[in-house]
């Protein structure tokens, strides 16, 4: 999700008019070769990349095939590994996941197909202000400082057949034309695979929390999720900027597949750590919404992406989200005198609106959202009176 900041409704700086802010365009084909990058992309010193490569983060490797075998020892080992990781930082790897390797190759290849296009063509699916789907060149239409050095293409996936059939394929065919039919088909299949994998992970999370395999799987059946293609072009000053700023994902669960270029970093125990790419594995992490569903027991962890001066980096990110009208509330088994309610009930659609229209996702998004919810409630009561 968008990179870090602490401000509501970002606005231009004192020396920057609205017209000047809108004129800034992130054209990777031009900027990736520039020795001087625009000041909007330069991050504060305390948030800039580490001068030395960070240590690797030890993340458990979960064998999904072993878990699905129903062998009691394999299930117990898997759930214990996941529980420990989610109590500490919320990141783990999944291998033997059953996702077709050819589908993975096709999905990565399709990113080249799209991001290699001229800027004008990519802008045919330009992301509108306040929306969460479409093409975004560094979010220049929304933010005026600490801009991320990246392009993204985000689109909706819905697992509810009654609401949307082939929603991804139809989106690109309607928006971009016949040349994007195959592109849409590839990502339709990829999203379907990610949705299935997500539900399997939800079974593991449910068992690890003591509520059984069905509760969270059922909650996310018919999920209304977000798929995002990330492209981080080379930057001649990678020590000054970030590909994605430090943030926690507001969504429920992220399933990430990295290409061969490293760049993912996670903040644990007061320092940044790297998670190197592994073509055989998916990186899975807990988001804010699932942290609320677990009553704060499992953690949504701060992470970011760095860039380099030589090689573009690409990644596929599937953000599992519940249906828009689902009420996010922890199961009663996770609420007790030892674990009193940490967050009020809310609908996912409200949190999504908050992050797209009012707040730039960071490490405190959920706390800020709760305050906003309270303010919105007071305003509505005042309007009724």
N, C-alpha and C positions, 0 to 999 in steps of 0.2 A: 504494500500500500504506500501512499505518498510519504515522503521523507519528513524529518523531524522539525518541529518548531513549537513554540509555546503560545502562539498568538491566535486569537479569534479573528475571522474575516480579514485576512491579510490585505494591506493597502500599499500604494506606492510610497517610497521614501520621500523626504521633504524636498529633495532636489530632482524628483522624478515626476513628470506629469503622467496622467493616465494614458495619453497618446503615446508617450515614450515607452511606457510599460508594455503596451499592446504591440509596439513595433519590434520588440525583441523576439527573434525567432531562433530556435535551436535547429540549425541545419548541420547535421553530423558530417555530411560530405565536405563541408567547408571548415567547420570548427575543429575537426579532429587533427588538422594539419597546422593549426595556429599556435605559435609559441607564446602568445599573450591571450589569455582567456578573459571573457567579459567578467567584470567584478561581481555580477549577480551569481556567478558560479563559484566564487571563492568563499569558503566556509571559515568560521571563526577558528582561531588557533587551537582552542581546546577541543574542537570537533574534527579537526583535520586527521587524515590517516596517520597511523603509527609510522615513525621514521624507520623503524626496524620491523621485519616481518613478525607478526604476532605468533605465539605458540598455538599449536593445534588444540582444538577442544576435543576432549574424549567424549564421544557420543556413542551410546550402545547401538549395536547392529542387530536389528530384529529380523529373524527368519520367519517370514509370513507363512511359508510352506510348512514349517514345523508347527506353527500355531494351528493351522488349518487341519493338520493331521489328527488333531484331537487327542494326541498323546498327553496324558496328564503332566508329565515332567516338562515337555516342551511348552505347554500352555502356561504352566507355573513359571518357568524360566522367562518366557516372553513378557508376561504381565509384570513380573518383578523388575525386569530391566526397564520397561516403559514407566512404571510407577516411580522408580528412583530418578530417572531422567526428568520426568515431569514435575517432580517435587523440587528439583534443583534448578532447571533452566528451560524445560519444555521442548528440547530438541532430541531427535533420535533418527536413525537411518532404518530404512526398510529394504531388505533384499529378498530374492526369491518371491517377488511380488506378482509374477504371472503376467505382467504387462508385456505385450509383444515387442521384441527389440526392433522389428521393422517399423512398427508404428512410432516408436521413439525416434528412429532415424528420420522418418518422414516428417514428424512434427518439427524437429530441429532444422531440417532442410527447408521447410516452409517458412521459417523465420528469415532465412536468407532471401527467399523469394519476395517477401514483403518489405523487409527493411532495406533491401538494395534498391527499391524503387525510388524515383525522384520524390522530393518532399511534396510537390504539388499533388501527386497521385495518392500518397499516403494520407494527405489531408482531406481526401474525399470521404474518409470516415473520421473526420476530426471530432474529438471528444468535446461535447458542449459543456459550458460552465455549469457545475452542479450535478452533472451526470457522472456515472462511474464506468461507462462503456465508450469505446472508440479509441482513436489514435491520439496520443499526447506526446509532444516534443518537449520534454523537460518541464511540463506544467507551467510554461511561461505565461499562459493566459490566466493563471490563478495566483501564482506567487511572484514576488518581486525580489527576493533575496534567498540565499542558500539553495539555489536551484540544483537539482540532481542532474548529473551528466549522463542522460539516458533518453531513450525513446521507449514508449510502451504501446502495446495494442491490447486493449481489454474488451472482453465480450461476455455476455450472459450465457450460462448453461442452466437449463431447467430439467430436472429428472422426473418431473410430473408429466406423464404422457398426455394427460387430459388438457394440460395448459400449453404445452409446446412440443411439437414433433419436429425433429431435425432443426432445432432453433438456431444452432450455430451455422449450419450449412445455409439455411434460408437467409440469415443475417448478411452473410458475405455475398451471396448471389444477388440479393436485392440492392445492397449498398454499393457493390463494386462490379457487378456484372459477371458474365459467363466465364471470363478469365480466372475468376476466383472460386469456381465451383469445386475444383479438386482441393484447393486450400481449405474451403469450408468443410468438405467431407473428412479430411484428415483430422481437423480439430474437433469435429463432431465426435468422431470415434475416440479421439484422445480424451475428451471430456467425459465420455461415457466410461472409459477405463478408469479415469481418476475418481469419478463418483463411486464406482464399485469398490475401488481400493480404499477410499475414504470410509465407506461403511464398514469394511473389515477392520480398519484401524479403530473405528468407534466401538466395535465389539471388544477389542483389546482394552481400550480406555475404560469401558464400562466395567469389565471384570476387575481391572486394576484398582478401580475406585470402590469396588464392593457392591455395585448395583446390578451386576449381571450383564450379559452381552447384548440384550435386546433393547434396553431403555434408550440409549443414545442412538443406536442404529435406527430405531423407529422414529426418533425425533428428527433425524436428518433424511428419512425416506422422502422422496420427492423434493430434494434440496433445490434451492434457487441460488446457484453458485456463480462465481466469477473466475474466468480464465484470463491470465495475463501473459503476454509474450514480452520479455524484457530484452532490450538491446543496449549494451553499454559500449559506445565507440571508443577508440583510443583517445587519450588526452595527453597533450605534450606537457602538461603541468599536473600530473596525477596526485602530487603531494599537496595541492591546494584545494581540491574538490572531492566530492563523493558521488558514486553512482546512485546510491540511495542512502539518504541520511538515517541516523539512528531512530528506530521506531519499533513498536510492537504492533503486530497485525491486528486490526480491529475484528477480523473475521473469526471463524471458529477453529479451522484447521488449515494449514498450508502444506501442500505437497509440491515440493520443488525438485526439478531435474536440472542440474547444471551441465553446461558443456565442459570441455576439457580445461577451460581457463578459470583459475581460482579467483575469488573475490568476496565470497560470503564470510562475514565476521559476526561473532556473537559476544555480547558483553556478559561475562560471568566472573564473580568474585573480584570485582573492581578493575578488571582489565579485559581488553579485546582478545578474542581467540578466533582462529580461522577454522572453517570446515572445508577441507579440500574436496574437489569434485571426484565422484566415483561413478563411472558410467553404468555400473550395475545396481546402483542404489538410488533411492529417493530420499531427500532430506524432508523430514516431517517436523512441524513445530506447532505448538499450541498457540491459538490466538485469544484476544481479549474476550470474545463471546463465549468460548469454551471455558475460559477461566471463570467467568460468571456462572456458567452451568455447573462447574465443579465447586461452586461456592468458595472460590479463591484457593482451593487446595492445590490445584495444578497451576503452573506459572506461565504467563505470556512473557517472553524474554526479549530484551532489547537486541536488535541486530541491524546490520547495515551492509552495503556493498561498496567495494572500492574499485577503482579503474586503473588501467596501466597505459603506458605510452606506446605500446607495440601492437597489441592484439585486441580485437573486439571480443566482448564476452556476451553470451546469450544464455537465457534461462527460461524455463517453462514453469509458471507458477499457477497452481490450481487452488483457489480459495474456497473451501467448503463453507457454505452458508445455509442456514435453515430457510424455510419458506418465509416470505416477508411478514406474514401475519402471525408467525409463531411467537409465543410468549417465552422469553428466555428466563427460566426459573430452575434452580437446582432441585433434584429429587430429594424427597424428605429424608432419605437415608444419609444425606450429606449435610444435614442441618442438625445441630445439637448444641448443648451448652458449651462444649469444647470448640465447636465450629458454628457460631451464630451467623445469621445472614450477613454477608459482606456487601451485597449489591441488591438494589430493588429490582423487581420484575420490569422487563422492558421488551419491546418488540424489536427484532433485528432491523426492520425498516427504519426505525427511529435512529438507531446507531449509525446506519449507513448514511442517512440524511445528514446527521451531525458531522460525519467525517468528510462529506462532499461539499457541504455548504457553509459550515460554521467553524471547523477546526482542522488543523493540519496534524495528521496522526503522528504521535510521538510516544514517549514512554509513559505518559500520564493520560492517555486518551480516555480510558474508562472512568477515571476519577473526574475528569473534566466533563464527561458526558453525564455522569450522575448529577453533578451540579447544574448542568444545563437542563436536564430533565426536571429538576426541582423548580428551577426558574420558569420553565415553560408551563409547568402545572399551576404555579402561582398566577402567572399571566392569564391563563385560561379561566381560572376561578374569578379573577378580577373582571374579565370580559363578560362572564355570565352574570355577574352582579351589576 
